[in-house]
Amino acid sequence: MTFFSIFFALLIEQLKPLRADNPVYAGARALAAKLEGSFNAGQAHHGRLAWVLMIAAFTIPVALLYWISVKLGPLAALIVNVGVVYVTLGFRHYSHFFTSIQLALNNGDEATARSLLAEWTKRDTAGMDVSEVARIAVETALVTTHRNVFGVFFWILTPLGPVGAVMYRVAEYLARIWNEPKMAEREEFGRFAAQAFYWIDWIPARLTAAAFAVVGNFEDAIYAWRNFAGRWQDEAIGIILSAGGGAMGIRLGAPVENATDVIPADAGTVDSINIETEAPVGEEASSRALQSTVGLVWRALLLWMLLVLLLSIAKWLG
């Protein structure tokens, strides 16, 4: 059932992508903001309580709905599964930005590419050259695909099923929204959300990196993963981007001369800093890198679908 749930949800999303501002996501944003406004007094335990309430508000109704659908029969359970996967997946949520940036760079329209990247990533892109625009677009696409697709795949394959998929997406959103720069003065509130998502995403992030390695240049991907993942403060992002860049032969992460921007604040020794500022393998990102990213993501998606199919067959036979 899991394979067909994912297959049908992906098919529906290709035909009618769910908008990023759909009612479900709008409700999640509103509830997260309300909980933050009600509970955020700058203490860690307030953040823990708000996180638990937010997760429960979405997972308990899904668990009840899925339990009822199972009682009604396989068809009802399949419909609920497809609906949950369709809502939690985000394969096409932001693909229009990536595609438009790719077209702009191919046409030599750097100004449009920078404007689209700024709208997508909410960062200042003024003065960026083609290489930097391409690099950031590739990095954003890889991380977004992991969190909107492959992470969901992993959790729906667990015994939690659709409940796990919902938990993953809500936890990812809270870890991001409650740790934005504007929350810096009360950062303790969002600390638990970040820690919780770190462990929730620990296995999925490594499986995504492994998938990139398998469908790309395996040797370079593993080498980059082992030696350059520390260039990012976020461990999961470092693993995904270093492996993804190595798999494509593209140099991701900040340039060496700006490496202090990406070295973890708790890097303990000079030796570790020297290792992390070594130039990664691969060439600088260019407009061609975006096409390579599309190919890598689709191959990784097919690999995941094959694994899901094999697991489903093994379950049917067992």
Secondary structure, 3 states (H helix, E strand, C coil): CHHHHHHHHHHHHHHCCCCCCCHHHHHHHHHHHHHHHHHCCCCHHHHHHHHHHHHHHHHHHHHHHHHHHHHHCHHHHHHHHHHHHHHHCCCCCCHHHHHHHHHHHHCCCHHHHHHHHHHHHCCCCCCCCHHHHHHHHHHHHHHHHHHHHHHHHHHHHCCCCHHHHHHHHHHHHHHHHCCCHHHHHHCHHHHHHHHHHHHHCHHHHHHHHHHHHHHCCHHHHHHHHHHHHHHCCCHHHHHHHHHHHHHHCEECCCCHHHHHHCCCCCCCCHHHHHHHCCCCCCEECCHHHHHHHHHHHHHHHHHHHHHHHHHHHHHHHC
